[in-house]
Amino acid sequence: MKTTELIAQHILEVHEGNNWTDSAIADVLNDVTLNEAIQMTSASPNTIASLLHHITYWNRLLIQRINGTHIEVPESNGYDVPQLKSEQEWQALKADNINSAHELAAAIRAFDENKLSLPILPGYATAYRNFQGTSEHIHYHLGQMVILKQLIHAEK
């Protein structure tokens, strides 16, 4: 199996399930309500919703890099989730995250395997490092969401 296929599959699995950690965004957030998603805790300057928005932002930023576009990362760094006012908006944010994962997986699968060791853009790390790093990045924030969820549920 091609390396790009393996990484793409890993990206999907951390979002939707069946990965080696037995933890995935969709599963963790399945029973998180809007109020829990936007609840601030003393443990983090971020909410579950802002972390999810950040992951979605970076999924799409990497797609732009794959397509050869240099994007200046704003100071908000994708944490600037719009104010969620309804359960439907929360559900839409979760669905958008899954969509972004599928978009990223498709872009990685289409990437030329022979270019994995080359910079993704001039002055950047290799494509492989960007792809694998994104998977690690998503796992890191998934862990934060798990902890925030546990803290919020413990406060009830």
Rosetta constraint file for C-alpha pairs under 8 A:
AtomPair CA 1 CA 5 HARMONIC 6.70 0.50
AtomPair CA 1 CA 6 HARMONIC 6.99 0.50
AtomPair CA 2 CA 6 HARMONIC 6.43 0.50
AtomPair CA 2 CA 113 HARMONIC 7.42 0.50
AtomPair CA 3 CA 7 HARMONIC 6.23 0.50
AtomPair CA 3 CA 113 HARMONIC 7.21 0.50
AtomPair CA 4 CA 8 HARMONIC 6.03 0.50
AtomPair CA 4 CA 108 HARMONIC 5.79 0.50
AtomPair CA 4 CA 109 HARMONIC 5.29 0.50
AtomPair CA 4 CA 111 HARMONIC 7.08 0.50
AtomPair CA 4 CA 113 HARMONIC 6.48 0.50
AtomPair CA 5 CA 9 HARMONIC 6.06 0.50
AtomPair CA 5 CA 108 HARMONIC 7.37 0.50
AtomPair CA 5 CA 109 HARMONIC 5.36 0.50
AtomPair CA 6 CA 10 HARMONIC 6.21 0.50
AtomPair CA 7 CA 11 HARMONIC 6.22 0.50
AtomPair CA 7 CA 105 HARMONIC 7.86 0.50
AtomPair CA 7 CA 108 HARMONIC 7.57 0.50
AtomPair CA 7 CA 131 HARMONIC 6.97 0.50
AtomPair CA 7 CA 132 HARMONIC 6.69 0.50
AtomPair CA 7 CA 135 HARMONIC 7.73 0.50
AtomPair CA 8 CA 12 HARMONIC 6.42 0.50
AtomPair CA 8 CA 104 HARMONIC 7.48 0.50
AtomPair CA 8 CA 105 HARMONIC 4.35 0.50
AtomPair CA 8 CA 106 HARMONIC 7.22 0.50
AtomPair CA 8 CA 108 HARMONIC 5.89 0.50
AtomPair CA 8 CA 109 HARMONIC 6.21 0.50
AtomPair CA 9 CA 13 HARMONIC 6.11 0.50
AtomPair CA 9 CA 105 HARMONIC 6.96 0.50
AtomPair CA 10 CA 14 HARMONIC 6.20 0.50
AtomPair CA 10 CA 19 HARMONIC 6.93 0.50
AtomPair CA 10 CA 135 HARMONIC 7.05 0.50
AtomPair CA 11 CA 15 HARMONIC 6.55 0.50
AtomPair CA 11 CA 101 HARMONIC 6.61 0.50
AtomPair CA 11 CA 104 HARMONIC 7.97 0.50
AtomPair CA 11 CA 105 HARMONIC 6.51 0.50
AtomPair CA 11 CA 135 HARMONIC 5.74 0.50
AtomPair CA 12 CA 16 HARMONIC 5.88 0.50
AtomPair CA 12 CA 17 HARMONIC 7.55 0.50
AtomPair CA 12 CA 101 HARMONIC 6.01 0.50
AtomPair CA 12 CA 102 HARMONIC 6.68 0.50
AtomPair CA 12 CA 105 HARMONIC 6.79 0.50
AtomPair CA 13 CA 17 HARMONIC 4.61 0.50
AtomPair CA 13 CA 18 HARMONIC 5.55 0.50
AtomPair CA 13 CA 19 HARMONIC 5.10 0.50
AtomPair CA 13 CA 24 HARMONIC 6.88 0.50
AtomPair CA 14 CA 18 HARMONIC 7.67 0.50
AtomPair CA 14 CA 19 HARMONIC 6.07 0.50
AtomPair CA 14 CA 23 HARMONIC 7.04 0.50
AtomPair CA 14 CA 24 HARMONIC 4.76 0.50
AtomPair CA 14 CA 25 HARMONIC 6.45 0.50
AtomPair CA 14 CA 135 HARMONIC 7.67 0.50
AtomPair CA 14 CA 138 HARMONIC 7.32 0.50
AtomPair CA 14 CA 139 HARMONIC 6.84 0.50
AtomPair CA 15 CA 24 HARMONIC 5.17 0.50
AtomPair CA 15 CA 25 HARMONIC 4.77 0.50
AtomPair CA 15 CA 26 HARMONIC 5.92 0.50
AtomPair CA 15 CA 98 HARMONIC 6.51 0.50
AtomPair CA 15 CA 101 HARMONIC 6.93 0.50
AtomPair CA 16 CA 24 HARMONIC 5.64 0.50
AtomPair CA 16 CA 25 HARMONIC 6.35 0.50
AtomPair CA 16 CA 26 HARMONIC 5.28 0.50
AtomPair CA 16 CA 27 HARMONIC 7.11 0.50
AtomPair CA 16 CA 98 HARMONIC 7.47 0.50
AtomPair CA 17 CA 22 HARMONIC 6.90 0.50
AtomPair CA 17 CA 23 HARMONIC 6.46 0.50
AtomPair CA 17 CA 24 HARMONIC 4.84 0.50
AtomPair CA 17 CA 25 HARMONIC 7.58 0.50
AtomPair CA 17 CA 26 HARMONIC 7.19 0.50
AtomPair CA 17 CA 27 HARMONIC 7.03 0.50
AtomPair CA 18 CA 22 HARMONIC 6.12 0.50
AtomPair CA 18 CA 23 HARMONIC 7.72 0.50
AtomPair CA 18 CA 24 HARMONIC 7.71 0.50
AtomPair CA 19 CA 23 HARMONIC 6.97 0.50
AtomPair CA 19 CA 24 HARMONIC 7.45 0.50
AtomPair CA 23 CA 27 HARMONIC 6.96 0.50
AtomPair CA 23 CA 28 HARMONIC 7.05 0.50
AtomPair CA 24 CA 28 HARMONIC 6.11 0.50
AtomPair CA 24 CA 142 HARMONIC 7.25 0.50
AtomPair CA 25 CA 29 HARMONIC 5.98 0.50
AtomPair CA 25 CA 142 HARMONIC 6.24 0.50
AtomPair CA 26 CA 30 HARMONIC 5.75 0.50
AtomPair CA 26 CA 94 HARMONIC 7.71 0.50
AtomPair CA 26 CA 98 HARMONIC 7.95 0.50
AtomPair CA 28 CA 32 HARMONIC 7.69 0.50
AtomPair CA 28 CA 145 HARMONIC 7.85 0.50
AtomPair CA 28 CA 146 HARMONIC 6.69 0.50
AtomPair CA 32 CA 36 HARMONIC 5.97 0.50
AtomPair CA 32 CA 37 HARMONIC 6.35 0.50
AtomPair CA 32 CA 149 HARMONIC 7.61 0.50
AtomPair CA 33 CA 37 HARMONIC 6.08 0.50
AtomPair CA 33 CA 87 HARMONIC 7.25 0.50
AtomPair CA 33 CA 90 HARMONIC 7.94 0.50
AtomPair CA 34 CA 38 HARMONIC 6.34 0.50
AtomPair CA 34 CA 84 HARMONIC 7.63 0.50
AtomPair CA 34 CA 86 HARMONIC 6.96 0.50
AtomPair CA 34 CA 87 HARMONIC 5.43 0.50
AtomPair CA 34 CA 90 HARMONIC 5.80 0.50
AtomPair CA 35 CA 39 HARMONIC 6.00 0.50
AtomPair CA 36 CA 48 HARMONIC 7.66 0.50
AtomPair CA 36 CA 149 HARMONIC 7.49 0.50
AtomPair CA 36 CA 152 HARMONIC 6.82 0.50
AtomPair CA 37 CA 47 HARMONIC 6.29 0.50
AtomPair CA 37 CA 48 HARMONIC 4.85 0.50
AtomPair CA 37 CA 49 HARMONIC 4.99 0.50
AtomPair CA 37 CA 90 HARMONIC 7.80 0.50
AtomPair CA 38 CA 47 HARMONIC 5.51 0.50
AtomPair CA 38 CA 48 HARMONIC 6.46 0.50
AtomPair CA 38 CA 49 HARMONIC 5.78 0.50
AtomPair CA 38 CA 50 HARMONIC 7.79 0.50
AtomPair CA 38 CA 84 HARMONIC 7.64 0.50
AtomPair CA 39 CA 47 HARMONIC 6.05 0.50
AtomPair CA 39 CA 48 HARMONIC 7.71 0.50
AtomPair CA 39 CA 152 HARMONIC 7.75 0.50
AtomPair CA 40 CA 44 HARMONIC 7.45 0.50
AtomPair CA 40 CA 45 HARMONIC 7.25 0.50
AtomPair CA 40 CA 46 HARMONIC 6.87 0.50
AtomPair CA 40 CA 47 HARMONIC 5.59 0.50
AtomPair CA 41 CA 45 HARMONIC 7.51 0.50
AtomPair CA 41 CA 47 HARMONIC 7.61 0.50
AtomPair CA 41 CA 148 HARMONIC 7.49 0.50
AtomPair CA 41 CA 151 HARMONIC 7.84 0.50
AtomPair CA 41 CA 152 HARMONIC 7.55 0.50
AtomPair CA 43 CA 148 HARMONIC 7.52 0.50
AtomPair CA 44 CA 148 HARMONIC 7.99 0.50
AtomPair CA 46 CA 50 HARMONIC 5.88 0.50
AtomPair CA 46 CA 51 HARMONIC 6.46 0.50
AtomPair CA 46 CA 79 HARMONIC 7.65 0.50
AtomPair CA 47 CA 51 HARMONIC 6.24 0.50
AtomPair CA 47 CA 148 HARMONIC 7.63 0.50
AtomPair CA 48 CA 52 HARMONIC 6.23 0.50
AtomPair CA 48 CA 145 HARMONIC 5.49 0.50
AtomPair CA 48 CA 148 HARMONIC 6.87 0.50
AtomPair CA 48 CA 149 HARMONIC 7.62 0.50
AtomPair CA 49 CA 53 HARMONIC 6.14 0.50
AtomPair CA 49 CA 81 HARMONIC 6.90 0.50
AtomPair CA 49 CA 90 HARMONIC 7.85 0.50
AtomPair CA 49 CA 93 HARMONIC 7.94 0.50
AtomPair CA 50 CA 54 HARMONIC 6.05 0.50
AtomPair CA 50 CA 78 HARMONIC 7.91 0.50
AtomPair CA 50 CA 79 HARMONIC 4.98 0.50
AtomPair CA 50 CA 80 HARMONIC 6.51 0.50
AtomPair CA 50 CA 81 HARMONIC 5.21 0.50
AtomPair CA 51 CA 55 HARMONIC 6.33 0.50
AtomPair CA 51 CA 79 HARMONIC 6.39 0.50
AtomPair CA 51 CA 141 HARMONIC 6.58 0.50
AtomPair CA 51 CA 145 HARMONIC 7.24 0.50
AtomPair CA 52 CA 56 HARMONIC 6.31 0.50
AtomPair CA 52 CA 93 HARMONIC 7.82 0.50
AtomPair CA 52 CA 94 HARMONIC 7.50 0.50
AtomPair CA 52 CA 97 HARMONIC 7.02 0.50
AtomPair CA 53 CA 57 HARMONIC 6.05 0.50
AtomPair CA 53 CA 78 HARMONIC 6.40 0.50
AtomPair CA 53 CA 79 HARMONIC 6.15 0.50
AtomPair CA 53 CA 80 HARMONIC 7.46 0.50
AtomPair CA 53 CA 81 HARMONIC 5.70 0.50
AtomPair CA 53 CA 93 HARMONIC 7.25 0.50
AtomPair CA 53 CA 97 HARMONIC 7.33 0.50
AtomPair CA 54 CA 58 HARMONIC 6.25 0.50
AtomPair CA 54 CA 77 HARMONIC 7.00 0.50
AtomPair CA 54 CA 78 HARMONIC 4.37 0.50
AtomPair CA 54 CA 79 HARMONIC 4.83 0.50
AtomPair CA 54 CA 80 HARMONIC 7.68 0.50
AtomPair CA 54 CA 81 HARMONIC 7.77 0.50
AtomPair CA 55 CA 59 HARMONIC 6.12 0.50
AtomPair CA 55 CA 78 HARMONIC 7.68 0.50
AtomPair CA 55 CA 97 HARMONIC 7.42 0.50
AtomPair CA 55 CA 138 HARMONIC 6.39 0.50
AtomPair CA 55 CA 141 HARMONIC 7.67 0.50
AtomPair CA 56 CA 60 HARMONIC 6.39 0.50
AtomPair CA 56 CA 96 HARMONIC 7.34 0.50
AtomPair CA 56 CA 97 HARMONIC 5.03 0.50
AtomPair CA 56 CA 100 HARMONIC 5.92 0.50
AtomPair CA 56 CA 101 HARMONIC 7.58 0.50
AtomPair CA 57 CA 61 HARMONIC 6.11 0.50
AtomPair CA 57 CA 78 HARMONIC 5.35 0.50
AtomPair CA 58 CA 62 HARMONIC 6.05 0.50
AtomPair CA 58 CA 78 HARMONIC 7.23 0.50
AtomPair CA 58 CA 134 HARMONIC 7.97 0.50
AtomPair CA 59 CA 63 HARMONIC 6.55 0.50
AtomPair CA 59 CA 100 HARMONIC 6.01 0.50
AtomPair CA 59 CA 101 HARMONIC 6.50 0.50
AtomPair CA 59 CA 104 HARMONIC 6.00 0.50
AtomPair CA 59 CA 134 HARMONIC 7.69 0.50
AtomPair CA 60 CA 64 HARMONIC 6.42 0.50
AtomPair CA 60 CA 100 HARMONIC 6.33 0.50
AtomPair CA 60 CA 103 HARMONIC 7.79 0.50
AtomPair CA 60 CA 104 HARMONIC 6.83 0.50
AtomPair CA 61 CA 65 HARMONIC 6.39 0.50
AtomPair CA 61 CA 71 HARMONIC 7.22 0.50
AtomPair CA 62 CA 66 HARMONIC 6.11 0.50
AtomPair CA 62 CA 104 HARMONIC 7.43 0.50
AtomPair CA 62 CA 130 HARMONIC 7.76 0.50
AtomPair CA 63 CA 67 HARMONIC 6.25 0.50
AtomPair CA 63 CA 103 HARMONIC 7.72 0.50
AtomPair CA 63 CA 104 HARMONIC 5.87 0.50
AtomPair CA 63 CA 107 HARMONIC 6.37 0.50
AtomPair CA 64 CA 68 HARMONIC 6.40 0.50
AtomPair CA 64 CA 69 HARMONIC 5.23 0.50
AtomPair CA 64 CA 70 HARMONIC 7.29 0.50
AtomPair CA 64 CA 71 HARMONIC 7.54 0.50
AtomPair CA 65 CA 69 HARMONIC 5.00 0.50
AtomPair CA 65 CA 70 HARMONIC 6.01 0.50
AtomPair CA 65 CA 71 HARMONIC 7.51 0.50
AtomPair CA 65 CA 120 HARMONIC 6.72 0.50
AtomPair CA 65 CA 121 HARMONIC 6.82 0.50
AtomPair CA 66 CA 107 HARMONIC 7.17 0.50
AtomPair CA 66 CA 108 HARMONIC 7.84 0.50
AtomPair CA 66 CA 111 HARMONIC 7.56 0.50
AtomPair CA 66 CA 120 HARMONIC 6.57 0.50
AtomPair CA 68 CA 120 HARMONIC 7.70 0.50
AtomPair CA 68 CA 121 HARMONIC 6.48 0.50
AtomPair CA 69 CA 121 HARMONIC 7.99 0.50
AtomPair CA 70 CA 121 HARMONIC 7.38 0.50
AtomPair CA 73 CA 77 HARMONIC 5.92 0.50
AtomPair CA 74 CA 78 HARMONIC 7.69 0.50
AtomPair CA 76 CA 80 HARMONIC 5.80 0.50
AtomPair CA 84 CA 89 HARMONIC 5.84 0.50
AtomPair CA 84 CA 90 HARMONIC 6.38 0.50
AtomPair CA 85 CA 89 HARMONIC 6.73 0.50
AtomPair CA 86 CA 90 HARMONIC 6.57 0.50
AtomPair CA 87 CA 91 HARMONIC 6.17 0.50
AtomPair CA 88 CA 92 HARMONIC 6.05 0.50
AtomPair CA 89 CA 93 HARMONIC 6.20 0.50
AtomPair CA 90 CA 94 HARMONIC 6.40 0.50
AtomPair CA 91 CA 95 HARMONIC 6.19 0.50
AtomPair CA 92 CA 96 HARMONIC 5.98 0.50
AtomPair CA 93 CA 97 HARMONIC 6.27 0.50
AtomPair CA 94 CA 98 HARMONIC 6.56 0.50
AtomPair CA 95 CA 99 HARMONIC 6.18 0.50
AtomPair CA 96 CA 100 HARMONIC 6.06 0.50
AtomPair CA 97 CA 101 HARMONIC 6.33 0.50
AtomPair CA 98 CA 102 HARMONIC 6.43 0.50
AtomPair CA 99 CA 103 HARMONIC 6.20 0.50
AtomPair CA 100 CA 104 HARMONIC 6.05 0.50
AtomPair CA 101 CA 105 HARMONIC 6.02 0.50
AtomPair CA 102 CA 106 HARMONIC 6.11 0.50
AtomPair CA 103 CA 107 HARMONIC 6.28 0.50
AtomPair CA 104 CA 108 HARMONIC 6.14 0.50
AtomPair CA 105 CA 109 HARMONIC 6.07 0.50
AtomPair CA 106 CA 110 HARMONIC 6.21 0.50
AtomPair CA 107 CA 111 HARMONIC 6.25 0.50
AtomPair CA 108 CA 131 HARMONIC 7.60 0.50
AtomPair CA 111 CA 115 HARMONIC 7.79 0.50
AtomPair CA 112 CA 116 HARMONIC 7.25 0.50
AtomPair CA 115 CA 127 HARMONIC 7.14 0.50
AtomPair CA 116 CA 120 HARMONIC 7.92 0.50
AtomPair CA 116 CA 126 HARMONIC 6.38 0.50
AtomPair CA 116 CA 127 HARMONIC 4.86 0.50
AtomPair CA 116 CA 128 HARMONIC 4.84 0.50
AtomPair CA 117 CA 126 HARMONIC 5.37 0.50
AtomPair CA 117 CA 127 HARMONIC 6.33 0.50
AtomPair CA 117 CA 128 HARMONIC 6.23 0.50
AtomPair CA 118 CA 125 HARMONIC 7.79 0.50
AtomPair CA 118 CA 126 HARMONIC 4.88 0.50
AtomPair CA 118 CA 127 HARMONIC 6.15 0.50
AtomPair CA 119 CA 123 HARMONIC 6.97 0.50
AtomPair CA 119 CA 124 HARMONIC 5.40 0.50
AtomPair CA 119 CA 125 HARMONIC 5.06 0.50
AtomPair CA 119 CA 126 HARMONIC 3.85 0.50
AtomPair CA 119 CA 127 HARMONIC 5.64 0.50
AtomPair CA 120 CA 124 HARMONIC 6.11 0.50
AtomPair CA 120 CA 125 HARMONIC 6.44 0.50
AtomPair CA 120 CA 126 HARMONIC 5.32 0.50
AtomPair CA 120 CA 127 HARMONIC 4.44 0.50
AtomPair CA 120 CA 130 HARMONIC 7.45 0.50
AtomPair CA 121 CA 125 HARMONIC 7.76 0.50
AtomPair CA 125 CA 129 HARMONIC 6.26 0.50
AtomPair CA 125 CA 130 HARMONIC 6.62 0.50
AtomPair CA 126 CA 130 HARMONIC 6.32 0.50
AtomPair CA 127 CA 131 HARMONIC 6.11 0.50
AtomPair CA 128 CA 132 HARMONIC 5.95 0.50
AtomPair CA 129 CA 133 HARMONIC 5.52 0.50
AtomPair CA 130 CA 134 HARMONIC 6.02 0.50
AtomPair CA 131 CA 135 HARMONIC 6.68 0.50
AtomPair CA 132 CA 136 HARMONIC 6.47 0.50
AtomPair CA 133 CA 137 HARMONIC 5.97 0.50
AtomPair CA 134 CA 138 HARMONIC 6.15 0.50
AtomPair CA 135 CA 139 HARMONIC 6.34 0.50
AtomPair CA 136 CA 140 HARMONIC 6.16 0.50
AtomPair CA 137 CA 141 HARMONIC 6.43 0.50
AtomPair CA 138 CA 142 HARMONIC 6.01 0.50
AtomPair CA 139 CA 143 HARMONIC 6.25 0.50
AtomPair CA 140 CA 144 HARMONIC 6.61 0.50
AtomPair CA 141 CA 145 HARMONIC 6.24 0.50
AtomPair CA 142 CA 146 HARMONIC 6.26 0.50
AtomPair CA 143 CA 147 HARMONIC 6.33 0.50
AtomPair CA 144 CA 148 HARMONIC 6.15 0.50
AtomPair CA 145 CA 149 HARMONIC 6.00 0.50
AtomPair CA 146 CA 150 HARMONIC 6.22 0.50
AtomPair CA 147 CA 151 HARMONIC 6.18 0.50
AtomPair CA 148 CA 152 HARMONIC 6.08 0.50
AtomPair CA 149 CA 153 HARMONIC 6.08 0.50
AtomPair CA 150 CA 154 HARMONIC 6.04 0.50
AtomPair CA 151 CA 155 HARMONIC 6.37 0.50
AtomPair CA 152 CA 156 HARMONIC 6.90 0.50
